[in-house]
Amino acid sequence: MTRNQGRWPKIDQDGGIEDVTLLILEWLGEQGVNAMIRVDAERVDAPAWTFAASGGPLEHGMRTDGSTVQQCMSAALARLREAGLSVPF
């Protein structure tokens, strides 16, 4: 993946985290982190949204789940920051 080429748009501070999820994934890729977000609409007894990341500066892989993309990504950002990644969003 290419390094950041100054293409980050201005972030709408009133928008939710779902508005920047793809930018977060792109940024993680530029840091050498493998990451994905997935929705499994058929889950009945578990949250439908999953975020997973591994590699790069992450010592261990990580996974977060949430019933909404907002819950899932908010938890993911908190865990990424705890792991030492300063996600700029």
MDAnalysis code that builds the backbone (N, CA, C; Angstrom):
import MDAnalysis as mda
import numpy as np

u = mda.Universe.empty(267, n_residues=89, atom_resindex=np.repeat(np.arange(89), 3), trajectory=True)
u.add_TopologyAttr("name", ["N", "CA", "C"] * 89)
u.add_TopologyAttr("resid", np.arange(1, 90))
u.add_TopologyAttr("resname", ["MET", "THR", "ARG", "ASN", "GLN", "GLY", "ARG", "TRP", "PRO", "LYS", "ILE", "ASP", "GLN", "ASP", "GLY", "GLY", "ILE", "GLU", "ASP", "VAL", "THR", "LEU", "LEU", "ILE", "LEU", "GLU", "TRP", "LEU", "GLY", "GLU", "GLN", "GLY", "VAL", "ASN", "ALA", "MET", "ILE", "ARG", "VAL", "ASP", "ALA", "GLU", "ARG", "VAL", "ASP", "ALA", "PRO", "ALA", "TRP", "THR", "PHE", "ALA", "ALA", "SER", "GLY", "GLY", "PRO", "LEU", "GLU", "HIS", "GLY", "MET", "ARG", "THR", "ASP", "GLY", "SER", "THR", "VAL", "GLN", "GLN", "CYS", "MET", "SER", "ALA", "ALA", "LEU", "ALA", "ARG", "LEU", "ARG", "GLU", "ALA", "GLY", "LEU", "SER", "VAL", "PRO", "PHE"])
u.atoms.positions = np.array([
    [0.852, -1.176, 0.000],
    [0.000, 0.000, 0.000],
    [0.893, 1.232, 0.000],
    [0.477, 2.225, -0.689],
    [1.282, 3.440, -0.766],
    [1.181, 4.232, 0.525],
    [2.158, 5.024, 0.766],
    [2.142, 5.880, 1.956],
    [1.179, 7.041, 1.747],
    [0.771, 7.649, 2.845],
    [-0.166, 8.773, 2.814],
    [0.321, 9.821, 1.821],
    [-0.549, 10.209, 0.926],
    [-0.190, 11.191, -0.086],
    [-1.016, 12.466, 0.073],
    [-1.357, 12.800, 1.314],
    [-2.075, 14.040, 1.561],
    [-3.505, 14.024, 1.059],
    [-4.146, 12.871, 1.036],
    [-5.488, 12.798, 0.493],
    [-6.562, 12.709, 1.569],
    [-6.208, 12.954, 2.811],
    [-7.195, 12.891, 3.881],
    [-8.158, 14.069, 3.769],
    [-9.441, 13.801, 3.678],
    [-10.417, 14.891, 3.612],
    [-10.644, 15.509, 4.985],
    [-11.259, 16.657, 4.996],
    [-11.660, 17.257, 6.262],
    [-12.750, 16.384, 6.871],
    [-12.659, 16.158, 8.163],
    [-13.616, 15.301, 8.845],
    [-14.753, 16.152, 9.396],
    [-15.978, 15.693, 9.167],
    [-17.165, 16.340, 9.709],
    [-17.269, 15.962, 11.177],
    [-16.987, 16.889, 12.065],
    [-16.993, 16.600, 13.493],
    [-18.373, 16.211, 14.014],
    [-19.435, 16.540, 13.282],
    [-20.785, 16.170, 13.701],
    [-21.170, 14.784, 13.205],
    [-20.398, 14.234, 12.296],
    [-20.683, 12.914, 11.749],
    [-20.207, 11.839, 12.709],
    [-20.702, 10.639, 12.519],
    [-20.304, 9.528, 13.367],
    [-19.076, 8.818, 12.849],
    [-18.616, 7.868, 13.641],
    [-17.419, 7.124, 13.298],
    [-17.596, 6.326, 12.021],
    [-18.844, 5.970, 11.708],
    [-19.070, 5.209, 10.473],
    [-18.664, 6.026, 9.252],
    [-18.634, 7.348, 9.377],
    [-18.232, 8.211, 8.262],
    [-16.737, 8.119, 7.954],
    [-15.928, 7.698, 8.913],
    [-14.480, 7.643, 8.704],
    [-13.918, 6.224, 8.756],
    [-14.776, 5.232, 8.825],
    [-14.305, 3.850, 8.951],
    [-13.381, 3.457, 7.804],
    [-13.726, 3.791, 6.570],
    [-12.848, 3.427, 5.450],
    [-11.519, 4.170, 5.513],
    [-11.534, 5.401, 5.987],
    [-10.281, 6.142, 6.146],
    [-9.404, 5.503, 7.219],
    [-10.033, 5.020, 8.283],
    [-9.295, 4.326, 9.343],
    [-8.652, 3.063, 8.774],
    [-9.410, 2.291, 8.000],
    [-8.856, 1.078, 7.397],
    [-7.689, 1.402, 6.472],
    [-7.826, 2.445, 5.674],
    [-6.744, 2.848, 4.776],
    [-5.505, 3.264, 5.568],
    [-5.695, 4.051, 6.615],
    [-4.580, 4.495, 7.445],
    [-3.878, 3.304, 8.085],
    [-4.661, 2.355, 8.591],
    [-4.064, 1.161, 9.199],
    [-3.227, 0.397, 8.172],
    [-3.733, 0.254, 6.959],
    [-2.974, -0.407, 5.910],
    [-1.655, 0.287, 5.639],
    [-1.655, 1.606, 5.679],
    [-0.420, 2.372, 5.459],
    [0.572, 2.179, 6.597],
    [0.094, 1.727, 7.761],
    [0.968, 1.454, 8.903],
    [1.434, -0.005, 8.910],
    [1.002, -0.777, 7.910],
    [1.371, -2.183, 7.834],
    [0.447, -3.109, 8.612],
    [-0.706, -2.587, 9.018],
    [-1.673, -3.379, 9.777],
    [-2.697, -3.977, 8.812],
    [-2.936, -5.256, 8.928],
    [-4.006, -5.920, 8.187],
    [-5.288, -5.709, 8.982],
    [-6.325, -5.186, 8.354],
    [-7.552, -4.888, 9.091],
    [-8.773, -5.096, 8.215],
    [-9.887, -5.421, 8.877],
    [-11.145, -5.580, 8.155],
    [-12.304, -5.274, 9.089],
    [-13.419, -4.898, 8.473],
    [-14.676, -4.784, 9.195],
    [-15.679, -5.637, 8.434],
    [-16.514, -6.334, 9.186],
    [-17.429, -7.292, 8.579],
    [-18.772, -7.223, 9.283],
    [-19.821, -7.395, 8.514],
    [-21.156, -7.531, 9.086],
    [-21.698, -8.902, 8.708],
    [-22.251, -9.575, 9.686],
    [-22.843, -10.891, 9.475],
    [-24.304, -10.801, 9.897],
    [-25.152, -10.536, 8.935],
    [-26.576, -10.301, 9.208],
    [-27.283, -11.533, 9.749],
    [-26.692, -12.708, 9.579],
    [-27.344, -13.931, 10.036],
    [-27.046, -14.273, 11.491],
    [-26.178, -13.525, 12.147],
    [-25.894, -13.793, 13.557],
    [-27.147, -13.517, 14.377],
    [-27.461, -14.424, 15.253],
    [-28.651, -14.269, 16.087],
    [-28.268, -13.980, 17.536],
    [-27.311, -14.726, 18.061],
    [-26.948, -14.618, 19.469],
    [-25.660, -13.834, 19.712],
    [-25.179, -13.130, 18.710],
    [-23.940, -12.363, 18.835],
    [-24.066, -11.081, 18.029],
    [-23.278, -10.067, 18.389],
    [-23.317, -8.815, 17.625],
    [-22.953, -9.050, 16.154],
    [-23.606, -8.332, 15.275],
    [-23.434, -8.537, 13.831],
    [-22.137, -7.961, 13.278],
    [-21.588, -6.919, 13.886],
    [-20.408, -6.236, 13.346],
    [-19.139, -6.742, 14.012],
    [-18.089, -6.965, 13.207],
    [-16.788, -7.407, 13.696],
    [-15.688, -6.577, 13.041],
    [-14.724, -6.146, 13.848],
    [-13.504, -5.508, 13.368],
    [-12.359, -6.398, 13.812],
    [-11.428, -6.671, 12.908],
    [-10.249, -7.468, 13.245],
    [-9.012, -6.808, 12.647],
    [-7.897, -6.890, 13.370],
    [-6.641, -6.301, 12.902],
    [-5.473, -7.130, 13.431],
    [-4.389, -7.156, 12.640],
    [-3.175, -7.854, 13.059],
    [-2.002, -7.336, 12.233],
    [-0.824, -7.663, 12.692],
    [0.381, -7.326, 11.944],
    [0.874, -5.910, 12.190],
    [1.908, -5.552, 11.451],
    [2.502, -4.224, 11.610],
    [2.952, -4.000, 13.040],
    [2.656, -2.834, 13.597],
    [3.086, -2.533, 14.950],
    [2.247, -3.211, 16.043],
    [1.187, -3.932, 15.679],
    [0.393, -4.638, 16.689],
    [1.123, -5.903, 17.117],
    [1.423, -5.999, 18.379],
    [2.133, -7.176, 18.891],
    [1.260, -8.425, 18.794],
    [-0.027, -8.251, 19.055],
    [-0.990, -9.351, 18.995],
    [-2.164, -8.914, 18.140],
    [-2.804, -9.868, 17.498],
    [-4.012, -9.557, 16.756],
    [-5.116, -9.127, 17.710],
    [-6.112, -8.441, 17.173],
    [-7.221, -7.992, 18.007],
    [-8.527, -8.121, 17.255],
    [-9.605, -8.200, 18.024],
    [-10.945, -8.284, 17.446],
    [-11.910, -7.577, 18.387],
    [-12.841, -6.825, 17.805],
    [-13.928, -6.238, 18.571],
    [-15.231, -6.535, 17.845],
    [-16.303, -6.614, 18.603],
    [-17.628, -6.862, 18.049],
    [-18.584, -5.804, 18.585],
    [-19.632, -5.533, 17.830],
    [-20.657, -4.596, 18.268],
    [-21.960, -4.820, 17.529],
    [-23.038, -4.404, 18.143],
    [-24.332, -4.573, 17.489],
    [-24.562, -3.524, 16.411],
    [-23.775, -2.444, 16.427],
    [-23.806, -1.429, 15.377],
    [-22.377, -1.144, 14.950],
    [-22.219, -0.558, 13.766],
    [-20.881, -0.199, 13.306],
    [-20.251, 0.825, 14.256],
    [-21.063, 1.722, 14.812],
    [-20.543, 2.715, 15.748],
    [-19.960, 2.046, 16.991],
    [-20.689, 1.093, 17.580],
    [-20.191, 0.403, 18.769],
    [-18.924, -0.387, 18.457],
    [-18.938, -1.076, 17.339],
    [-17.796, -1.896, 16.949],
    [-16.546, -1.049, 16.729],
    [-16.663, 0.022, 15.950],
    [-15.503, 0.849, 15.628],
    [-15.046, 1.693, 16.810],
    [-15.955, 2.125, 17.657],
    [-15.546, 2.862, 18.854],
    [-14.695, 1.977, 19.754],
    [-15.129, 0.737, 19.948],
    [-14.350, -0.205, 20.746],
    [-13.020, -0.504, 20.075],
    [-13.029, -0.664, 18.745],
    [-11.797, -0.943, 18.005],
    [-10.789, 0.196, 18.153],
    [-11.245, 1.427, 18.017],
    [-10.336, 2.570, 18.158],
    [-9.736, 2.625, 19.553],
    [-10.544, 2.365, 20.562],
    [-10.030, 2.362, 21.934],
    [-8.943, 1.298, 22.090],
    [-9.167, 0.109, 21.573],
    [-8.183, -0.967, 21.678],
    [-6.928, -0.671, 20.871],
    [-7.094, -0.086, 19.676],
    [-5.926, 0.279, 18.876],
    [-5.069, 1.307, 19.600],
    [-5.709, 2.279, 20.214],
    [-4.963, 3.310, 20.959],
    [-4.279, 2.720, 22.178],
    [-4.940, 1.781, 22.856],
    [-4.304, 1.083, 23.985],
    [-3.069, 0.319, 23.534],
    [-3.105, -0.171, 22.289],
    [-1.977, -0.930, 21.732],
    [-0.869, -0.012, 21.222],
    [-1.062, 1.307, 21.322],
    [-0.016, 2.249, 20.949],
    [-0.145, 2.858, 19.570],
    [-1.228, 2.591, 18.844],
    [-1.433, 3.207, 17.539],
    [-2.222, 4.500, 17.710],
    [-1.654, 5.592, 17.280],
    [-2.320, 6.900, 17.379],
    [-3.142, 7.142, 16.130],
    [-4.307, 6.521, 16.069],
    [-5.184, 6.663, 14.914],
    [-5.643, 8.114, 14.837],
    [-5.424, 8.793, 13.702],
    [-5.668, 10.243, 13.621],
    [-7.125, 10.628, 13.395],
    [-8.059, 9.798, 13.761],
    [-9.469, 10.113, 13.553],
    [-10.207, 9.981, 14.852],
])
